[in-house]
Amino acid sequence: MDYLSQKRMDHGHAERFVQLMAEFERPMRRLCAVYADRAMDRDDLFQEIFLAVWRALPAFRGEASARTWLYRIAHNVALTWQARQRRRDTQEGPLSDHAGPETHIDVRRLELKRTIARMPPGDRTLVLLWLEGLSAAEIEDVTGIKAPTVAVRLSRIRKALQPNEVTP
Amino acid sequence: MSEDAFPLRAIWMSGAAGDDDLRTAVERVLDKDRAQRSRERRLRGAGAAAMVALVPVLIWAAAFGVSPLVRVAYALMAVGCVAGVVAEWLYLAWSRRALPGPDDTRSQLQRTAFMLDAQVWLTRTAALWSSPVFVGVLLICVWLYRERTLAGALTIGTLTLAAWIGIGAGAVRTTAELTRRRRRLDEALADLHA
């Protein structure tokens, strides 16, 4: 691959990057879907996240797990990216720019996405990390919010995501 | 984390496959990296070129100008030119330091907000730190008016004032945009730790 032969990257760095991208592409696309409604914006945010990963990778020595390290970058990029946007387009995100929900689970997922997109940034960050399967301790590591506080806030947020609120 | 989480997680995990294959996605990221680095290199290069090409000439003119007024004018322009290049380098450096990295969210948002404050200060004072260049050119206009033609002095003076106002207006717009961004980061930070 031509990107592996660029002068400024060593081979291991590039391989690690491709590995990370393969492993975390789907979680990052899910994150981007909450922060941006338009496909173009989602792609832009996705690229910004992996651009930050690419630039931070040479300094990554493995003190933290790759997963929490990457989620830190992703949420930092998403929050600063959103601060740059002129429109607050996640407040009333339409469902219509998707191919069209075809199954019950698609509808549930899109409603869930919309509910999360309407949340304030702090709650949104916590619930996204929790939905991706991070523990309270890992969420503390990513956000800097103490694990007990994370647990309390998540318990409150979960109530807002009960099935009767998620089901259309 | 209760068990009722898992249906939600299952629903959540069911979505969002990318349109690109992995190779295309990687290449697009690296293309973006190259484009941004090249833009930054060009801006730094332009600053360095101004320092190397323009400042020595202005200093020479400040030393050997035809009259004290002209010498002061060129000296001011040299000072303004250096101030402009330094300001541009600072702005780029602070922009780079504001970029999100692998810090925890609280530290990251605080650092970005701090860097935005620094950039706001720089843009807010743009009309001031760029003023030596414009004052210098206006002094040259005075000399032109006294020694040469009124029309030439008026033309150059008008263009200079227009450029100065333009820089001021651009700085006001940029300051407003950076302030808006700073406010939204503050909101996110406050909400994160509510």
Contacts between the chains, C-beta under 8 A, distances in Angstrom:
chain1	res1	chain2	res2	distance
A	1	B	23	6.6
A	1	B	26	7.9
A	2	B	27	8.0
A	3	B	26	6.0
A	3	B	27	5.9
A	3	B	30	5.0
A	6	B	30	7.4
A	17	B	26	7.2
A	18	B	22	7.0
A	18	B	26	5.8
A	21	B	22	6.3
A	21	B	25	6.4
A	21	B	26	5.9
A	21	B	29	7.7
A	22	B	22	5.6
A	25	B	18	5.7
A	25	B	22	7.1
A	25	B	25	6.8
A	26	B	16	5.9
A	26	B	17	6.7
A	26	B	18	7.4
A	29	B	16	3.9
A	29	B	17	7.1
A	29	B	18	5.3
A	30	B	12	6.8
A	30	B	13	7.8
A	30	B	15	6.0
A	30	B	16	4.3
A	32	B	16	7.9
A	33	B	15	7.0
A	33	B	16	5.4
A	39	B	19	8.0
A	46	B	18	7.7
A	46	B	25	7.7
A	47	B	28	5.9
A	47	B	29	5.3
A	47	B	32	5.4
A	50	B	25	7.5
A	50	B	26	7.9
A	50	B	29	4.5
A	51	B	29	5.4
A	51	B	32	5.5
A	51	B	33	5.6
A	51	B	36	7.7
A	52	B	99	6.7
A	52	B	100	5.5
A	52	B	101	6.5
A	54	B	29	6.0
A	54	B	30	7.1
A	54	B	33	6.0
A	55	B	33	7.2
A	55	B	99	7.6
A	55	B	101	7.7
A	56	B	101	5.1
A	56	B	102	5.1
A	59	B	102	7.8
A	60	B	102	7.1
A	64	B	102	7.7
A	69	B	102	5.3
A	72	B	102	5.0
A	72	B	103	6.8
A	72	B	104	6.1
A	72	B	105	7.0
A	72	B	108	7.6
A	73	B	100	6.5
A	73	B	101	6.5
A	73	B	102	5.2
A	75	B	105	5.6
A	76	B	100	3.6
A	76	B	101	6.9
A	76	B	102	7.8
A	76	B	103	7.0
A	76	B	105	6.0
A	76	B	108	4.2
A	76	B	109	7.6
A	77	B	100	4.6
A	79	B	100	7.8
A	79	B	105	6.9
A	79	B	108	7.9
A	79	B	109	6.6
A	79	B	185	7.4
A	79	B	188	5.2
A	80	B	98	7.8
A	80	B	100	5.0
A	80	B	108	7.8
A	80	B	109	7.7
A	80	B	112	5.7
A	80	B	185	7.0
A	82	B	184	7.3
A	82	B	188	7.8
A	83	B	181	4.8
A	83	B	184	4.0
A	83	B	185	5.0
A	83	B	188	6.8
A	84	B	181	5.9
A	105	B	11	5.9
A	105	B	14	5.5
A	106	B	14	7.8
A	106	B	15	7.7
A	108	B	11	4.8
A	109	B	11	5.1
A	109	B	12	6.7
A	109	B	14	5.7
A	109	B	15	4.8
A	112	B	8	6.9
A	112	B	11	5.8
A	112	B	12	6.2
A	113	B	15	7.5
A	120	B	191	4.5
A	120	B	194	8.0
A	121	B	187	7.1
A	121	B	188	4.1
A	121	B	191	5.1
A	121	B	192	6.5
A	122	B	188	7.1
A	122	B	191	3.9
A	122	B	192	3.8
A	122	B	193	7.2
A	122	B	194	6.0
A	123	B	191	7.4
A	125	B	105	6.5
A	125	B	192	6.6
A	130	B	1	7.0
A	130	B	5	7.3
A	131	B	8	6.6
A	131	B	9	5.6
A	131	B	12	4.4
A	131	B	13	7.9
A	132	B	12	7.8
A	133	B	9	6.6
A	135	B	1	7.6
A	136	B	1	7.5
A	141	B	104	7.0
A	142	B	104	6.4
A	142	B	105	6.6
A	143	B	104	6.1
A	143	B	105	4.5
A	143	B	106	6.7
A	143	B	192	6.6
A	144	B	104	3.7
A	144	B	105	5.8
A	144	B	106	3.5
A	144	B	107	6.3
A	145	B	106	7.3
A	145	B	192	6.8
A	145	B	193	6.8
A	151	B	1	7.9
A	154	B	1	7.2
A	158	B	2	7.2
A	158	B	4	7.4
A	158	B	5	6.9
A	161	B	8	6.0
A	162	B	4	8.0
A	163	B	7	7.6
A	166	B	8	7.5
A	166	B	11	7.6
